[in-house]
Amino acid sequence: MATRYDAVVIGAGPAGEGAAMKLVKEGRRVAVIDQLGEVGGNCAHVGTIPSKALRQTVYNLMRFRRDPLLSRMADIRSVPLSQVLARAHKVIETQVSTHHRFFERNDVDLYFGQARFEEPNLISVLTPEGITERIGFEHAVIATGSRPYQPRDIDFGHPRVFDSDKILKLDYAVNKLIIYGAGVIGCEYASIFVGLGYKVDLVNTQPQLLSYLDDEIADALSHYLRDLGVLIRNQEEYERVETTNDSVVLHLKSGKKIKADAILWCNGRAGNTETLALEAVGLQANSRGQIAVDEQYRTANPSVFAVGDVIGPPALASAAYDQGRCAAAHITGSQDVPHVDEVPTGIYTIPEISCLGKTEKQLTDAKVPYEVGQSFFRHLARAQISGDVVGMLKILFHRDTREILGIHCFGNNAAEIVHIGQAVMNQPGNSIDYFANTTFNYPTMAEAYRVAALNGMNRLF
C-alpha cells in the first residue's frame, strides 16, 4: 500500500530543498527522495561545495606564496593534493549535517533510494537494502540534477581519465594535466591546478573562453590564466583519447597530440533522468537528459514540475534553489515567489568572475546608447593592502537615463562584489548616480563602485 503525500520531491540538492521547504511552509505534506543516501545533492557531495573548498585552499596557498615574508617558509608544491582535499571533505560533512537538520526541523520525510514513476500519481523507491516503497502524490517536483557528460568512446574507468566528479578522488602525483572543455568547470579547475603547480593544457572547442561573457572580462581571464602558465588551445576538438599505465595522449582533429599524466573531461553535463521512467507520467527527456518546462517550471504533465540542472541552463545552485521555491509557489497557489530571471553569473576561477545584465556587445547590437565606467583593482587601497590587485569592476549604463544596464567584475570576491550592483539595479530609480553620491567605507573593495561610477560619468558630455 502506498503512503500518500501532497507532494513528492525527487532530489535533495538545492533545487529539491528549495521546493520542499516552500511546500512545507505552505502546509503541504512532503516527501523527498534522493539516491545518494544523504541530502545536499551533487552540489554538496561532488560539485559546488567540494570544488569551491578546494579552490579556497589553493587560493590561500597562492596568497601565501605571493607574500615575500611568508613565501620563504614553505613551498606550495610540497603540499600533497590529499591534504588539500581534506578540507573540502570536512566542509562537505558540515554542509550535509546542516541541511539534514533543515529537513528534520520542517518535518519533511526523507527516502533514500532510486526513484521511479510507476503510474501518473505513484512513484516507487528502491532502497539500498533492496526494499521497494511506494509513494502516492498529487504533485511531483523533479530535481535530480546533472552529471558530467561522458562520450561513449572514452574509458572513464581508466585511473588516468577523470570527469569533474571523479577528479576530487585523485590520489597520485600529477605533473601535467589536460583539461578538455573550457566552460565554467574547465576554467575553474585550470586555475586551481595551475595554482597547485601543475602544468595545464586547457583545450577549448570554441574560439575564445566563455564567449557569453563581456569580451573584456573574457579577455582578462584568458590573459591571467596564460600568465599563470596555462596553455590555452582554442578551436580544437578531440579525435580520440589514448591511455597507458602511466600517461594519456589526447589526439586532436587538427593533427596535434598532447601527452600528460592525466586528463580531466569537462565538456558538458547531462540530466539525471534515465532511471525515472518518465514515460509513466507522459514525459520524455532530450538527448542530454533534460526536461522541458514552462514559465512556472511545469512540465507537459500538469502535475509534474522540474527545476535545477535537470532543466538545463543556467545550472547554478543559487538559481536552482529559487526555481524550486517558484515551482512550489505555483503548486500551492502562492504569489510571493517570482520566476527566476536575472541571475548573476558566478565563476569561481582564481580570481573570480561575476556578471549581471547586458554585455557591451549586446548593447551595441541593440543600438542602446551606453557608457562605460571602470575601476581597476590595482588602484584601490584595499586591494593593494591584501595583495589582490588583479581585476576590475565595469559598469555599463545608459548615457541618457543613467540607468545601470550591466555589472561585470573580474577579481577576488567578484561573486560578492556583484551583489551591490544587483541591489541597486533592482531598485526603483536605478541610476549610476547612486554610486557617485554614496559614501563608501575606506579602504574597501566596494569603493570600486564609486570609482567606476565617477570614471563613467566623466565620459558624459
C-alpha atoms as one frame of an Amber mdcrd trajectory, in Angstrom:
protein
   0.000   0.000   0.000   1.336   3.439  -0.941   1.973   6.232   1.548   0.185
   9.380   0.371   1.757  12.840   0.184   0.614  16.163  -1.171   3.934  16.480
  -2.988   6.984  14.355  -3.626  10.334  15.960  -4.490  12.933  13.825  -6.263
  16.367  15.130  -5.358  17.690  16.620  -2.113  20.055  19.190  -3.611  19.457
  22.961  -3.670  16.536  22.752  -6.137  14.811  19.977  -4.205  15.415  21.648
  -0.875  14.025  24.960  -2.127  10.856  23.234  -3.351  10.403  21.099  -0.233
  10.851  23.965   2.222   8.377  26.207   0.405   5.807  23.391   0.142   6.083
  22.608   3.856   5.775  26.282   4.816   2.539  26.367   2.800   1.136  23.472
   4.835   1.751  20.575   2.445   2.833  17.076   3.460   6.093  16.459   1.616
   8.413  13.543   0.881  11.903  13.975  -0.545  13.682  11.115  -2.329  17.410
  11.010  -3.041  19.515   8.130  -4.312  22.813   9.418  -2.886  21.884   8.251
   0.609  22.271  11.762   2.030  20.895  15.241   1.470  22.766  18.007  -0.347
  22.751  16.520  -3.836  25.692  16.632  -6.219  26.140  20.280  -5.217  27.304
  19.298  -1.726  28.968  15.970  -2.452  30.836  16.246  -5.767  30.187  19.677
  -7.277  29.882  23.207  -5.955  30.870  22.792  -2.299  33.928  20.493  -2.596
  35.316  22.241  -5.688  34.961  25.682  -4.085  36.501  24.457  -0.833  39.421
  23.102  -2.874  39.620  26.407  -4.718  39.757  28.383  -1.477  42.592  26.259
  -0.099  44.573  26.657  -3.330  43.866  30.400  -3.298  45.194  30.616   0.279
  48.344  28.761  -0.763  48.841  31.095  -3.717  48.487  34.159  -1.470  50.973
  32.603   0.937  53.447  32.176  -1.909  52.925  35.781  -3.089  53.743  37.269
   0.301  57.521  37.918   0.357  57.627  37.481   4.138  55.959  34.060   4.057
  56.969  32.547   0.730  60.372  31.511   2.021  58.787  29.406   4.772  57.086
  26.789   2.584  56.861  25.528  -0.946  53.352  25.326  -2.381  54.353  22.352
  -4.474  55.212  20.358  -1.364  51.564  20.148  -0.315  50.013  16.797  -1.357
  46.638  17.043  -3.066  45.199  14.643  -0.483  45.869  17.240   2.213  44.350
  19.991   0.108  41.228  17.877  -0.427  40.907  17.016   3.270  39.463  20.453
   3.996  36.935  20.003   1.197  35.677  16.761   2.758  35.289  18.463   6.132
  33.177  21.207   4.536  31.005  18.554   2.857  30.332  16.870   6.213  29.349
  20.171   7.805  27.085  21.164   4.926  25.305  17.807   4.823  24.724  17.894
   8.576  23.351  21.437   8.382  20.921  20.696   5.558  19.811  17.434   7.141
  18.673  19.439  10.165  16.662  21.728   7.867  14.636  18.760   6.617  14.204
  17.317  10.119  13.062  20.587  11.686  10.467  21.079   8.968   9.041  17.531
   9.207   9.991  16.539   5.675  10.035  12.750   5.239  13.274  11.577   3.636
  13.532   8.457   1.483  16.891   7.253   0.217  16.966   5.103  -2.893  16.268
   5.099  -6.609  13.004   6.770  -7.604  10.885   5.519 -10.474   7.479   6.642
 -11.704   5.026   3.703 -11.805   1.755   5.458 -12.634   0.646   9.085 -13.149
   0.369   9.619  -9.348   2.520   6.828  -7.983   6.261   6.551  -7.530   8.411
   3.724  -6.180  11.660   3.932  -4.249  14.140   1.056  -4.393  16.220   1.343
  -1.214  19.873   0.230  -0.901  18.582  -2.762   1.090  16.515  -3.896  -1.899
  13.157  -2.918  -0.404  10.608  -1.189  -2.648   8.474   1.531  -1.069   5.555
   3.151  -2.909   4.542   6.777  -2.587   1.349   8.342  -3.870   1.341  12.056
  -4.695  -0.740  14.889  -6.081   2.254  16.828  -7.418   5.858  15.842  -8.116
   8.938  18.018  -8.468  11.867  16.516 -10.384  15.113  17.996  -9.036  17.555
  15.211  -9.819  20.366  17.474 -11.008  23.002  16.559 -13.576  26.241  14.683
 -14.001  29.279  15.135 -16.258  28.616  14.122 -19.853  30.738  11.117 -20.831
  31.289  10.283 -24.505  30.999   6.537 -25.044  34.333   6.263 -26.842  36.324
   7.366 -23.796  37.211   4.959 -20.978  36.234   6.831 -17.814  37.024   3.713
 -15.793  40.728   4.215 -16.516  42.654   5.589 -13.488  44.104   8.446 -15.565
  40.809   9.623 -17.063  38.676  11.890 -14.879  35.465  13.865 -15.039  34.612
  16.750 -12.698  33.035  14.368 -10.152  35.888  11.863 -10.112  38.731  14.412
 -10.028  38.229  15.022  -6.317  39.394  11.447  -5.739  42.760  11.980  -7.450
  45.244  10.133  -5.236  48.554  10.127  -7.116  51.150  12.693  -8.146  50.464
  14.574 -11.366  52.927  16.858 -13.111  50.910  17.682 -16.245  47.126  17.676
 -16.675  44.995  18.031 -19.815  41.611  19.674 -19.285  39.259  19.115 -22.209
  36.446  21.666 -22.302  36.909  25.306 -21.344  33.487  26.095 -19.958  32.957
  27.256 -16.394  34.103  23.995 -14.785  37.113  23.620 -17.070  38.297  27.181
 -16.436  37.780  26.822 -12.691  39.847  23.653 -12.500  42.512  25.086 -14.795
  43.100  27.947 -12.350  43.035  25.556  -9.375  45.526  23.038 -10.730  47.929
  25.586 -12.194  47.794  27.225  -8.748  48.980  23.925  -7.267  51.944  23.949
  -9.588  50.645  21.552 -12.266  51.333  22.100 -15.943  47.901  22.546 -17.511
  46.784  22.340 -21.142  43.263  23.753 -21.461  41.623  22.559 -24.691  38.760
  24.804 -25.785  36.346  23.771 -28.544  35.287  27.433 -29.002  37.154  30.447
 -30.495  37.553  32.072 -27.052  36.988  31.332 -23.399  33.449  31.778 -22.038
  32.212  33.689 -25.063  28.933  34.644 -23.366  30.832  36.946 -21.015  31.614
  40.564 -21.787  34.592  40.484 -24.172  36.842  42.488 -21.869  36.207  40.134
 -18.943  36.751  37.020 -21.096  39.988  38.515 -22.413  41.147  39.326 -18.884
  40.559  35.719 -17.798  42.483  34.374 -20.804  45.383  36.731 -20.154  45.566
  35.871 -16.462  45.386  32.098 -16.982  48.166  32.328 -19.550  50.171  34.477
 -17.159  49.839  31.741 -14.531  51.129  29.203 -17.031  48.006  27.610 -18.511
  48.434  26.710 -22.185  45.080  27.501 -23.842  44.337  25.754 -27.123  41.280
  27.318 -28.777  39.090  25.808 -31.516  40.283  22.270 -31.033  38.234  19.051
 -30.953  39.240  15.603 -29.810  39.551  12.655 -32.140  40.397  10.027 -29.544
  41.991   9.526 -26.146  44.847   7.034 -25.865  45.624   5.662 -22.403  48.578
   3.754 -20.942  49.517   2.735 -17.415  51.403   5.977 -16.767  50.042   8.555
 -19.229  47.299   9.713 -21.577  47.608  11.087 -25.090  44.873  13.334 -26.461
  44.642  13.147 -30.253  43.022  16.244 -31.780  41.258  16.510 -35.136  43.799
  19.181 -36.119  46.500  16.523 -36.020  48.021  17.689 -32.728  48.839  15.234
 -29.942  49.109  16.181 -26.261  50.658  13.871 -23.678  50.047  14.238 -19.941
  49.824  12.299 -16.709  46.013  12.541 -16.656  43.049  14.111 -18.431  40.065
  15.898 -16.910  36.975  15.835 -19.144  34.790  18.920 -18.646  32.767  19.050
 -21.851  29.107  19.356 -20.893  26.648  17.823 -18.461  23.625  15.514 -18.743
  20.426  15.496 -16.691  19.849  12.626 -14.269  16.621  11.266 -15.724  17.446
   7.894 -17.276  16.131   5.811 -14.320  12.966   7.813 -13.606  10.726   6.040
 -16.151   9.389   9.403 -17.305   7.118   7.713 -19.831   4.892   6.615 -16.945
   3.922  10.262 -16.437   3.872  11.110 -20.128   7.254  12.840 -20.281  10.394
  12.456 -22.357  13.849  13.947 -21.805  16.008  15.306 -24.621  19.300  13.797
 -25.789  21.112  15.336 -22.815  18.569  14.015 -20.293  16.992  17.435 -19.765
  13.261  18.096 -19.258  11.354  20.948 -20.921   9.325  23.247 -18.646   7.204
  26.386 -18.982   7.484  29.707 -17.099   6.027  28.056 -13.994   8.535  25.146
 -14.183   5.622  22.882 -15.087   6.330  20.009 -17.484   3.991  18.681 -20.183
   2.276  16.814 -17.341   0.442  19.477 -15.270   1.052  17.540 -12.038   4.814
  17.293 -12.541   7.330  20.147 -12.247  11.084  20.164 -12.894  13.775  22.513
 -11.558  17.532  22.901 -11.313  20.209  21.417 -13.548  17.781  18.832 -14.940
  16.083  21.582 -16.998  19.377  22.973 -18.359  20.905  26.472 -18.067  21.763
  28.431 -16.022  22.652  25.297 -13.997  23.632  27.268 -10.896  22.927  26.181
  -7.318  21.688  29.689  -6.495  19.181  29.662  -9.358  18.171  26.054  -8.659
  17.074  26.830  -5.087  14.919  29.740  -6.240  13.492  27.696  -9.113  12.430
  25.099  -6.550  10.699  27.738  -4.461   8.997  29.180  -7.545   7.682  25.775
  -8.646   6.373  25.120  -5.140   4.637  28.502  -5.126   2.783  27.584  -8.312
   1.785  24.224  -6.825   0.316  25.881  -3.727  -1.092  28.958  -5.432   1.240
  31.301  -3.560   2.075  34.591  -5.306   5.207  35.623  -3.404   7.953  33.920
  -5.442   8.766  35.398  -8.884  10.148  33.493 -11.858  13.936  33.225 -11.771
  15.214  35.569 -14.473  18.163  37.857 -13.725  20.718  35.547 -12.124  24.286
  36.795 -11.605  26.945  34.630 -13.193  29.293  33.212 -10.568  32.501  31.684
 -11.938  34.950  30.569  -9.262  38.181  30.748 -11.153  41.179  32.261  -9.360
  40.320  35.111  -9.324  36.525  35.036  -9.581  34.184  36.362 -12.257  30.644
  37.563 -11.672  28.378  39.418 -14.089  24.790  40.623 -14.245  22.837  42.305
 -17.033  23.911  43.186 -20.546  27.337  42.982 -22.156  28.830  45.681 -24.381
  28.216  43.550 -27.464  24.549  43.041 -26.595  24.028  46.757 -26.054  25.878
  47.658 -29.233  23.868  45.171 -31.290  20.642  46.576 -29.792  21.824  50.134
 -30.569  21.453  51.217 -26.961  23.444  54.419 -26.212  25.554  53.339 -23.245
  28.680  54.437 -21.462  31.335  52.519 -19.526  32.670  53.128 -16.046  35.769
  51.207 -14.958  37.674  50.661 -11.755  40.894  48.665 -11.765  41.654  46.847
  -8.528  45.344  47.745  -8.694  44.367  51.356  -7.935  42.318  50.527  -4.811
  43.979  50.808  -1.428  42.213  47.711  -0.069  43.438  45.598  -2.987  46.972
  46.900  -2.531  46.838  46.009   1.164  45.505  42.492   0.558  47.696  41.894
  -2.485  44.682  41.066  -4.672  45.434  43.659  -7.329  44.373  41.590 -10.350
  40.913  42.501 -11.577  38.426  45.208 -12.412  34.841  46.338 -11.972  32.966
  47.537 -15.022  29.592  49.314 -15.003  27.561  49.776 -18.198  24.881  52.469
 -18.019  22.512  54.331 -20.343  24.150  57.639 -21.221  20.796  59.493 -21.303
  18.776  57.974 -18.435  21.869  56.854 -16.446  20.154  53.523 -15.761  22.637
  50.757 -14.891  22.450  48.096 -17.602  25.238  45.705 -16.676  27.748  44.914
 -13.933  30.886  42.932 -14.814  33.531  42.055 -12.255  36.781  40.097 -12.507
  38.871  39.717  -9.378  38.949  38.354  -5.863  35.485  38.275  -4.245  33.784
  39.233  -7.529  30.882  36.928  -6.647  30.307  39.034  -3.509  31.004  42.436
  -5.055  28.440  41.988  -7.846  25.545  41.896  -5.362  25.995  45.574  -4.501
  25.317  46.428  -8.135  22.488  43.887  -8.260  20.727  45.564  -5.329  20.851
  48.987  -6.980  19.794  47.659 -10.398  16.659  46.133  -8.838  15.558  49.319
  -7.067  13.111  51.893  -8.475  15.104  54.790  -9.854  18.088  52.606 -10.715
  20.861  55.092 -11.562  24.635  55.333 -11.769  24.274  58.457  -9.618  23.723
  56.255  -6.555  27.342  55.132  -6.606  28.719  58.594  -7.302  26.774  60.163
  -4.434  27.055  57.435  -1.780  29.837  57.371   0.817  31.672  54.035   0.944
  33.920  52.803   3.726  37.611  53.328   3.007  39.565  51.244   2.279  37.145
  48.643   0.850  36.632  46.749  -2.375  33.094  48.200  -2.507  34.720  51.546
  -3.188  35.293  50.239  -6.720  31.680  51.192  -7.468  32.275  54.856  -6.653
  35.489  54.919  -8.688  33.812  53.208 -11.671  30.778  55.496 -11.474  32.860
  58.662 -11.496  35.027  57.251 -14.268  31.964  56.617 -16.430  30.259  59.924
 -15.654  33.426  61.758 -16.701  32.805  60.409 -20.211  29.414  62.113 -20.482
  29.067  65.392 -22.349
